[in-house]
């Protein structure tokens, strides 16, 4: 089954086309999306990626998309596109948290953390709960636990706090494809109507940043 994964949560984004079966997902190709131009680039880049592999949108069997946390505008663009495609084609859709993808990079249980600005962090606990914490709150919660992060500033903060961190590259759409496929296989899908961004921040905080 062909799966298309979309990530527009960060300053830059990416899309991936994967060929998935019961045991694995083989990444066939990826394309980068430049920050600030997701709305203009996304659909043309999807079309180009499909054409490069001699398939059409009708050949896509499933979708996966980053649902947050991240850029307010970027997430809206990516989720609107994947919602429309999944709805029109009637295909299964998996929502993947970027923090969830970070945590999956660790072979052992770990918190995942990323910079949220304002001396705050987005954090995923060992139970899977996601929250917005101040730096002191985070350092207290993370005490004695391994933390995974794709943000250098967060990794430096953790080290300065005397905690253990595994610094990784920020997950891209290839990692989202693999994690999304696992969710689809286990029945963890969402309808296009129900798919929504997980900003973690309150609405008043989001608009204050725009």
C-alpha positions in Angstrom: 0.0 0.0 0.0 1.2 3.5 -0.8 1.2 5.9 2.0 1.7 9.7 1.8 3.0 11.5 4.9 3.0 15.3 5.4 4.8 17.4 8.0 4.3 21.2 8.0 4.7 21.7 11.7 8.1 23.5 11.6 9.9 26.3 10.0 10.5 23.9 7.1 8.5 20.9 6.1 8.5 17.7 4.0 6.4 15.1 2.4 7.2 11.4 1.9 5.9 8.6 -0.2 6.2 5.1 1.2 5.4 1.6 0.1 4.1 -0.2 3.2 3.3 -3.8 3.9 2.6 -5.9 7.0 6.2 -5.7 8.2 7.7 -2.4 7.1 7.5 0.9 5.2 10.0 1.5 2.4 10.4 5.2 1.7 10.2 5.7 -2.1 10.9 9.4 -2.1 10.8 12.6 -0.2 10.4 16.3 -1.0 11.3 19.3 1.1 8.9 22.3 1.7 10.3 25.7 2.3 9.0 27.6 5.3 6.7 30.5 4.7 5.4 29.0 1.4 3.7 25.8 2.4 0.3 26.8 0.9 1.9 27.5 -2.5 4.3 24.5 -2.5 2.4 21.6 -0.9 0.1 20.4 -3.6 2.5 20.9 -6.5 5.2 19.0 -4.5 2.8 16.2 -3.8 1.9 16.0 -7.5 5.6 16.1 -8.5 6.5 13.3 -6.0 3.7 11.1 -7.3 4.6 11.7 -10.9 8.2 10.9 -10.3 7.1 7.4 -9.1 4.6 7.0 -11.9 1.5 7.0 -9.6 -1.5 9.2 -9.1 -3.4 10.3 -6.1 -5.8 7.5 -6.7 -3.0 5.0 -6.0 -2.5 6.3 -2.5 -3.9 3.9 0.0 -3.4 5.8 3.3 -2.2 9.1 4.8 -0.3 10.3 7.8 0.2 13.8 9.0 1.8 15.6 11.9 -1.0 17.1 14.0 1.2 19.2 16.3 2.7 20.8 18.2 4.1 23.4 15.9 3.5 26.4 13.7 -0.2 27.5 13.8 -0.3 28.5 10.2 1.9 25.6 9.0 -0.2 22.9 10.7 -3.4 24.4 9.3 -2.1 24.2 5.8 -0.8 20.6 6.0 -3.9 19.3 7.8 -6.3 21.0 5.5 -4.6 19.4 2.5 -4.5 15.9 4.0 -8.1 16.1 5.3 -9.3 17.0 1.8 -7.3 14.2 0.1 -8.3 11.5 2.6 -11.9 12.6 2.4 -12.1 12.7 -1.4 -10.3 9.3 -1.8 -11.9 7.7 1.3 -8.6 6.5 2.6 -7.5 5.8 6.2 -5.7 8.7 8.0 -3.4 8.7 11.0 -2.5 11.7 13.1 1.0 11.7 14.5 2.4 13.9 17.2 5.8 15.3 16.6 6.6 14.6 20.2 5.5 11.0 19.7 7.8 10.7 16.8 10.7 12.0 18.9 10.0 9.6 21.7 9.9 6.7 19.2 13.6 7.5 18.4 14.6 6.1 21.8 15.1 2.4 22.4 14.1 2.9 26.0 11.3 4.8 27.6 11.9 8.5 27.4 10.3 11.9 27.8 10.2 14.0 24.6 10.7 17.7 24.7 10.8 20.6 22.2 11.1 24.3 22.4 7.8 26.2 22.6 9.4 29.7 23.0 8.8 32.1 26.0 11.1 29.8 28.1 8.5 27.1 27.8 8.6 23.5 26.4 6.2 21.1 24.8 6.6 17.8 26.7 5.4 14.3 26.2 5.4 12.2 29.3 6.1 8.5 29.6 2.3 7.9 29.7 1.9 9.8 26.4 0.3 12.9 27.9 1.4 16.1 26.2 1.6 19.5 28.0 3.2 22.9 28.0 5.6 23.4 30.8 7.9 26.2 32.0 11.6 25.4 32.1 11.6 24.9 35.9 8.5 22.8 35.7 10.1 20.6 33.0 13.4 20.2 34.8 11.5 19.0 37.9 9.4 16.6 36.0 12.3 15.2 34.0 14.5 14.6 37.0 15.9 11.0 36.9 14.5 10.3 33.4 15.9 10.1 29.9 14.8 12.9 27.6 14.8 12.9 23.8 14.8 16.2 21.9 15.4 17.4 18.4 16.1 21.0 19.6 19.7 21.9 20.5 18.5 24.6 22.9 16.4 22.1 24.8 19.2 19.6 24.9 21.6 22.3 26.3 19.0 23.2 28.9 18.7 19.6 30.0 22.5 19.1 30.2 22.8 22.3 32.3 20.1 20.9 34.6 22.2 17.8 35.1 19.8 15.5 33.3 20.3 12.9 30.7 19.4 13.8 27.1 19.5 12.0 23.8 19.8 14.7 21.1 18.4 13.6 17.8 17.6 15.2 14.4 14.1 16.6 14.3 11.9 13.8 12.8 10.9 14.4 9.2 8.1 13.0 7.1 9.8 9.6 6.5 9.6 9.0 10.3 6.0 10.2 10.3 5.2 7.7 7.5 6.6 4.7 9.4 4.9 5.7 12.7 1.6 6.6 10.9 1.6 3.2 9.2 1.9 1.4 12.6 -1.0 3.4 13.8 -3.1 2.5 10.8 -2.2 -1.2 11.2 -3.4 -1.1 14.8 -6.6 0.8 13.9 -5.5 4.1 15.4 -7.1 6.2 12.6 -9.1 9.4 12.6 -11.7 10.6 10.2 -11.0 13.7 8.1 -13.8 15.5 9.9 -12.3 14.7 13.4 -8.7 15.5 12.5 -7.5 18.7 14.2 -4.3 20.3 15.2 -2.9 19.7 18.6 -1.3 23.1 19.4 -1.1 22.3 23.1 -1.1 26.1 23.8 -4.4 27.9 24.6 -6.1 29.8 21.7 -5.3 33.1 23.3 -1.6 32.3 23.4 -1.6 31.2 19.8 -3.1 34.5 18.6 -0.8 36.4 20.8 2.2 35.0 18.9 0.8 35.7 15.4 
